[in-house]
Amino acid sequence: MNNNKIFLWDNPPYIANTNNSFTPSITPYIVNDKKTAVIVCPGGGYGCKADHEREPIAKMFNEHDINAYTLDYNVAPCHKYAPLSDVQRAIRTLRSYGYEKIAVCGFSAGGHLTCTSATMYDFPAYPKMDEIDSFSARPDAFIPCYPVVTMEESFTHMGSRQNLLSSDWQDEEMVKLFSNEKNITENTPPCFIWHTATDDAVPVKNSFALAEALSEKKVYFELHIFPVGCHGLGLAYEHKDIGIWSDCACTFLKKLNF
């Protein structure tokens, strides 16, 4: 298992808007030679990245014989398109390595980024720079975990909205653009969602809205709502009833030939 960071760009886009010339990267957790992998996006309200939603998640996928890469993406202060640029570039980079199936799994605000990767894969988040950018940025599946889905004020996570959109956080066009439930199409990839009904940070309505939009467009998906649990549980191994989500998610991926 080689855990050396792979930097996504020599000269990242929007570098003038990032903190301390941050360079996005992916870190590999490889357990087999199959050309399938999951990109893991930790949460943190687009203001930081939670460690318990990073390496432990990648190692969980490894335990199920699934290759994984953790994504170290831009957070505030950054350009509003920077996180999407990072996940698009990560997907394209893996495709340039010959990966045939790529899933994205993310938590909370990382779940929002995961949804954005699956609904805005054709959006030109950054200018094309080299041959890597000729590859598709569309993931083959996505796994949003207690995700921020919408930027609509009624049930978004306002901190994520303000950190991502910055000075545009009240701009109606930007709010609509990054409200993922509005961007579902028949071409949206298969999806596995889980949430807790009592999440008081990111309301479960986010997952309901996503599931409803997927259902309307007849996209293949699974939705798991656990009755009791706080936000940010990660693997949730201390909660036996919720901790089954990881086995369920890996079964979902195996059905898709990961």
PAVOKOL-646085 format. One record per residue (C-alpha): residue number from 1; residue in one letter; x negated, y negated, z negated. Coordinates in steps of 0.5 Angstrom, whole numbers, plus 500, padded with zeros to 3 digits. Each point is the difference from the previous one (the first is absolute). Layout:
REM PAVOKOL-646085
[NUM A [X Y Z]]
...
REM end
This chain:
REM PAVOKOL-646085
[1 M [500 500 500]]
[2 N [497 494 502]]
[3 N [502 493 497]]
[4 N [496 495 503]]
[5 K [504 494 502]]
[6 I [501 499 507]]
[7 F [501 492 502]]
[8 L [506 499 505]]
[9 W [496 494 503]]
[10 D [494 496 501]]
[11 N [503 494 500]]
[12 P [507 500 497]]
[13 P [506 496 502]]
[14 Y [502 495 496]]
[15 I [494 500 496]]
[16 A [500 492 499]]
[17 N [507 502 496]]
[18 T [497 506 495]]
[19 N [497 499 494]]
[20 N [492 501 499]]
[21 S [499 502 508]]
[22 F [504 507 498]]
[23 T [499 505 505]]
[24 P [506 505 501]]
[25 S [498 508 499]]
[26 I [502 507 500]]
[27 T [497 505 496]]
[28 P [501 508 502]]
[29 Y [502 506 496]]
[30 I [499 505 505]]
[31 V [501 508 498]]
[32 N [501 503 507]]
[33 D [499 499 507]]
[34 K [507 499 503]]
[35 K [501 493 503]]
[36 T [506 498 495]]
[37 A [499 495 495]]
[38 V [504 496 495]]
[39 I [498 492 499]]
[40 V [501 498 492]]
[41 C [502 493 499]]
[42 P [500 498 492]]
[43 G [505 495 498]]
[44 G [499 494 496]]
[45 G [505 495 502]]
[46 Y [495 498 506]]
[47 G [496 497 494]]
[48 C [495 505 498]]
[49 K [500 508 501]]
[50 A [502 505 495]]
[51 D [494 505 499]]
[52 H [505 506 498]]
[53 E [504 499 507]]
[54 R [493 501 504]]
[55 E [495 506 498]]
[56 P [505 504 496]]
[57 I [505 500 506]]
[58 A [495 502 505]]
[59 K [497 506 496]]
[60 M [507 502 499]]
[61 F [501 500 507]]
[62 N [493 504 501]]
[63 E [503 505 495]]
[64 H [506 502 505]]
[65 D [494 500 505]]
[66 I [502 494 503]]
[67 N [494 495 502]]
[68 A [501 493 498]]
[69 Y [497 493 500]]
[70 T [501 494 495]]
[71 L [501 493 503]]
[72 D [497 494 497]]
[73 Y [504 495 503]]
[74 N [500 492 499]]
[75 V [505 497 495]]
[76 A [501 493 497]]
[77 P [497 495 502]]
[78 C [500 503 507]]
[79 H [504 498 507]]
[80 K [507 503 500]]
[81 Y [498 505 506]]
[82 A [493 502 497]]
[83 P [503 506 496]]
[84 L [504 503 506]]
[85 S [494 499 504]]
[86 D [496 504 495]]
[87 V [505 506 501]]
[88 Q [500 499 507]]
[89 R [493 500 501]]
[90 A [499 506 495]]
[91 I [505 504 504]]
[92 R [497 499 507]]
[93 T [493 501 497]]
[94 L [502 507 498]]
[95 R [503 501 507]]
[96 S [493 498 503]]
[97 Y [497 506 496]]
[98 G [505 505 503]]
[99 Y [506 500 495]]
[100 E [506 503 503]]
[101 K [505 499 494]]
[102 I [499 494 495]]
[103 A [505 498 494]]
[104 V [500 494 496]]
[105 C [502 501 492]]
[106 G [500 494 496]]
[107 F [503 498 493]]
[108 S [504 493 498]]
[109 A [497 495 504]]
[110 G [496 505 504]]
[111 G [506 503 501]]
[112 H [502 494 504]]
[113 L [494 500 504]]
[114 T [501 507 501]]
[115 C [507 499 503]]
[116 T [498 494 504]]
[117 S [495 504 503]]
[118 A [505 505 502]]
[119 T [505 494 503]]
[120 M [495 495 503]]
[121 Y [495 505 503]]
[122 D [501 496 506]]
[123 F [499 493 497]]
[124 P [494 496 502]]
[125 A [497 499 493]]
[126 Y [493 499 503]]
[127 P [497 498 506]]
[128 K [497 506 504]]
[129 M [492 501 498]]
[130 D [498 506 503]]
[131 E [501 507 503]]
[132 I [503 502 493]]
[133 D [506 496 501]]
[134 S [502 503 507]]
[135 F [503 506 495]]
[136 S [507 500 498]]
[137 A [501 497 493]]
[138 R [507 504 499]]
[139 P [499 505 494]]
[140 D [503 507 501]]
[141 A [504 500 493]]
[142 F [500 495 494]]
[143 I [501 501 493]]
[144 P [502 494 496]]
[145 C [500 501 492]]
[146 Y [505 496 496]]
[147 P [499 495 506]]
[148 V [501 492 501]]
[149 V [504 501 506]]
[150 T [503 493 501]]
[151 M [498 493 499]]
[152 E [507 498 499]]
[153 E [501 496 494]]
[154 S [506 504 497]]
[155 F [496 506 498]]
[156 T [492 499 503]]
[157 H [494 500 495]]
[158 M [499 493 500]]
[159 G [493 500 498]]
[160 S [498 504 506]]
[161 R [504 496 504]]
[162 Q [496 494 498]]
[163 N [494 503 500]]
[164 L [501 503 507]]
[165 L [503 494 503]]
[166 S [496 494 496]]
[167 S [503 493 503]]
[168 D [505 504 504]]
[169 W [503 503 495]]
[170 Q [507 496 501]]
[171 D [499 500 507]]
[172 E [507 504 503]]
[173 E [496 503 506]]
[174 M [494 503 496]]
[175 V [505 503 495]]
[176 K [504 503 505]]
[177 L [494 502 504]]
[178 F [497 504 494]]
[179 S [507 503 498]]
[180 N [499 507 502]]
[181 E [507 502 500]]
[182 K [501 496 505]]
[183 N [495 503 505]]
[184 I [502 507 500]]
[185 T [501 503 507]]
[186 E [501 507 503]]
[187 N [492 500 501]]
[188 T [499 499 493]]
[189 P [496 506 497]]
[190 P [502 505 495]]
[191 C [501 498 493]]
[192 F [499 502 493]]
[193 I [503 496 495]]
[194 W [500 500 492]]
[195 H [502 495 495]]
[196 T [503 500 492]]
[197 A [507 498 499]]
[198 T [497 496 494]]
[199 D [494 496 503]]
[200 D [501 493 498]]
[201 A [494 497 504]]
[202 V [502 502 507]]
[203 P [508 502 500]]
[204 V [502 506 503]]
[205 K [504 497 505]]
[206 N [494 499 504]]
[207 S [499 507 501]]
[208 F [508 501 501]]
[209 A [499 494 506]]
[210 L [495 504 503]]
[211 A [504 506 500]]
[212 E [506 497 503]]
[213 A [496 497 505]]
[214 L [497 507 502]]
[215 S [506 503 500]]
[216 E [504 495 504]]
[217 K [494 501 506]]
[218 K [500 508 499]]
[219 V [493 500 497]]
[220 Y [498 506 497]]
[221 F [499 499 492]]
[222 E [500 502 493]]
[223 L [502 496 494]]
[224 H [499 502 493]]
[225 I [503 496 494]]
[226 F [498 502 493]]
[227 P [505 498 495]]
[228 V [495 497 495]]
[229 G [493 497 500]]
[230 C [496 493 500]]
[231 H [496 497 506]]
[232 G [493 502 502]]
[233 L [500 507 498]]
[234 G [495 503 505]]
[235 L [500 507 500]]
[236 A [504 500 494]]
[237 Y [497 507 497]]
[238 E [503 498 493]]
[239 H [507 500 503]]
[240 K [501 507 502]]
[241 D [507 498 503]]
[242 I [497 495 504]]
[243 G [493 503 502]]
[244 I [503 505 505]]
[245 W [500 494 505]]
[246 S [493 502 502]]
[247 D [501 507 502]]
[248 C [507 498 503]]
[249 A [496 495 504]]
[250 C [495 505 502]]
[251 T [505 505 502]]
[252 F [503 494 505]]
[253 L [493 499 503]]
[254 K [499 507 501]]
[255 K [507 501 504]]
[256 L [497 494 504]]
[257 N [494 505 501]]
[258 F [495 496 496]]
REM end
